[in-house]
Amino acid sequence: MQYRRRDDHSLDAILTGRIVLDEYGIRLGTVTDVVFAPDAHSPDYLIVDPGPLRRARYVPTLGACQTPQGAIIVPWDRDWFRLAPAAGGRPLLRDDERRRLRAHYTSRPSRLVGRPLA
C-alpha cells in the first residue's frame, strides 16, 4: 500500500530505499520496510537498516519529515536509535512489540517537535 501526504515536509508515497537521518543530520541507515498501523493505512514504524554487521531497528514515523532531497529526518539521535529494539524479519508487530517500542521512544522525548503524519 502506498502512502501520500500533500504538504511539503510530509513523507511521500514510496518510503523504502530512502536515507534516514537523525535529529542532527547523521545518517542512521536506509528504510527497508514499513510497518503500518493496525487499524489505519498510514505508516506507523520504519524498519531502518544501518548497514553491514548491524541489526535493523524500528523507528516511529511520528514526527518524521523529509528533506527537499527526499531523505527522512526522525526526531531522535543515533545513540537512542541504536538502543531501540531490533527489527524482526517481518513487517508485522505484535501488541507486546508495539508496547516495547512505544515505551522506548516515549521514555526520552525528542528535541524536535513534529506533527503526526496520519
C-alpha positions as CSV (number, residue, x, y, z in Angstrom):
1,M,0.0,0.0,0.0
2,Q,1.2,3.4,-0.8
3,Y,1.1,6.4,1.5
4,R,0.9,10.0,0.4
5,R,0.5,13.4,2.1
6,R,0.3,16.6,0.2
7,D,2.2,19.1,2.3
8,D,5.8,19.9,1.6
9,H,7.5,18.2,4.6
10,S,5.5,15.1,4.9
11,L,6.5,11.6,3.8
12,D,6.0,10.7,0.1
13,A,4.4,7.6,-1.2
14,I,7.4,5.4,-1.5
15,L,9.5,5.1,1.6
16,T,11.7,2.1,1.0
17,G,15.1,2.9,-0.2
18,R,15.1,6.3,1.5
19,I,18.0,7.5,3.6
20,V,17.1,8.2,7.3
21,L,18.8,10.9,9.2
22,D,18.7,11.6,13.0
23,E,17.8,15.0,14.5
24,Y,21.4,16.2,14.0
25,G,21.6,15.1,10.3
26,I,23.7,12.0,11.0
27,R,22.8,9.1,8.7
28,L,21.1,6.2,10.5
29,G,20.6,3.9,7.5
30,T,18.1,3.1,4.8
31,V,14.4,2.2,5.0
32,T,14.0,-1.5,4.1
33,D,10.3,-1.9,5.1
34,V,7.3,-0.1,6.6
35,V,5.0,-1.2,9.4
36,F,1.5,0.1,9.0
37,A,-0.8,1.0,11.9
38,P,-3.2,-1.9,12.7
39,D,-6.4,-0.1,12.0
40,A,-5.3,2.5,9.5
41,H,-3.5,2.8,6.2
42,S,-0.8,5.0,7.5
43,P,2.8,4.1,8.3
44,D,3.5,3.5,11.9
45,Y,7.2,2.5,12.0
46,L,10.0,2.4,9.5
47,I,12.5,-0.5,9.5
48,V,15.9,1.1,9.1
49,D,18.9,-0.9,8.1
50,P,22.1,0.8,9.4
51,G,24.4,-1.2,7.2
52,P,26.7,-4.3,7.3
53,L,27.2,-6.0,10.6
54,R,24.4,-4.0,12.3
55,R,20.8,-5.1,13.1
56,A,17.9,-3.2,11.6
57,R,15.8,-1.2,14.0
58,Y,12.3,0.2,14.2
59,V,11.8,3.9,14.3
60,P,8.4,5.6,14.5
61,T,7.1,7.8,11.7
62,L,5.5,10.2,14.3
63,G,7.4,13.4,14.0
64,A,9.3,12.4,10.9
65,C,9.6,14.7,7.9
66,Q,11.6,14.7,4.7
67,T,14.2,17.0,3.3
68,P,13.8,18.5,-0.2
69,Q,16.2,15.8,-1.4
70,G,13.9,13.0,-0.1
71,A,15.8,11.9,3.0
72,I,13.7,11.2,6.1
73,I,14.6,13.0,9.3
74,V,13.5,11.4,12.5
75,P,13.3,13.3,15.9
76,W,15.8,11.0,17.8
77,D,19.6,10.9,17.8
78,R,21.8,8.0,16.6
79,D,22.5,6.7,20.1
80,W,18.8,6.4,21.0
81,F,18.2,4.7,17.7
82,R,20.9,2.1,18.4
83,L,19.2,1.3,21.7
84,A,15.8,0.6,20.1
85,P,14.5,-2.9,19.8
86,A,15.9,-4.8,16.8
87,A,13.6,-5.3,13.9
88,G,12.3,-8.8,13.2
89,G,12.2,-10.5,9.8
90,R,8.6,-9.4,9.1
91,P,6.8,-6.0,8.9
92,L,4.2,-7.0,11.4
93,L,4.3,-6.1,15.1
94,R,2.6,-8.0,17.9
95,D,1.0,-5.9,20.7
96,D,3.8,-6.6,23.1
97,E,6.4,-5.4,20.5
98,R,4.3,-2.2,19.9
99,R,4.3,-1.6,23.7
100,R,8.1,-2.0,23.9
101,L,8.7,0.3,21.0
102,R,6.2,2.9,22.4
103,A,7.9,2.7,25.8
104,H,11.4,3.1,24.3
105,Y,10.6,6.1,22.1
106,T,8.4,7.9,24.7
107,S,10.8,7.4,27.6
108,R,13.1,10.1,26.1
109,P,11.3,13.0,24.4
110,S,12.9,14.2,21.2
111,R,14.0,17.8,20.9
112,L,12.3,18.2,17.5
113,V,8.6,18.8,17.7
114,G,6.8,17.1,14.8
115,R,3.3,16.6,13.8
116,P,1.5,13.3,13.2
117,L,1.7,12.1,9.7
118,A,-1.7,10.4,9.6
